[in-house]
Amino acid sequence: MVFIQKRLRLPAVRRGFHLITDLLVAELPELEQLQVGTAHFFIQHTSASLSINENADPTVRHDFEAFFSRVVPENAPYFQHTQEGPDDMPAHIKASLLGHAVSVPISRGELALGTWQGIYLGEHRNHGGRRWVVATLMGQ
């Protein structure tokens, strides 16, 4: 069994949902060594998320942002955690709802995502900056 772990730095992106599958794979040439296994991706932030969804139509990512912005609005009068700006507490809630990690099977040296699946970075801050993802590959 082989274990490989890397800390990957993502570029800063605007608020919204961004397809990052290709960015992650480009930083993990070790994937090719594994015939079978699991890739685990964990984002080291409390105001951004990782999830898996539609990789073909960018309107899905736009609709995700529209939905979550409506469900968890900025400037809600009941938020007490407001010192870091009106987008901060909603960002924490969105990250908790969506999650901080995804696991994907590895098959024949590639991520075994479905045809229409991709890994999303949910950037929930207006100016979140560059994000860190810990990638752990396990397999043989």
HURARA-V910216 format. One line per field, one symbol per residue. phi: phi as a letter, one per 20 degrees, with the letter a starting at -180 (. if undefined). psi: psi as a letter, one per 40 degrees, with the letter a starting at -180 (. if undefined). A space follows every 50 residues. Layout:
BEGIN
phi->???
psi->???
END
This chain:
BEGIN
phi->.dccccdddeffcfgqdcfcgfffffecffgffdebrcddcceebdcbcc bcagddeffffffgfffffffcffmffefeecfeofeffgfffffffeod bcccfdclmcfeffgddbedeeeddfcfnfddcedcdcrb
psi->hhhhhihhhiihiihahhheddddddegeeddehdiahhhhhhfiefiii ihahedhedddddddddddddgiifheehdgedeieedddddddddddie iihhihhfeihfiideiihhhhheidgdaiihhhhhhha.
END
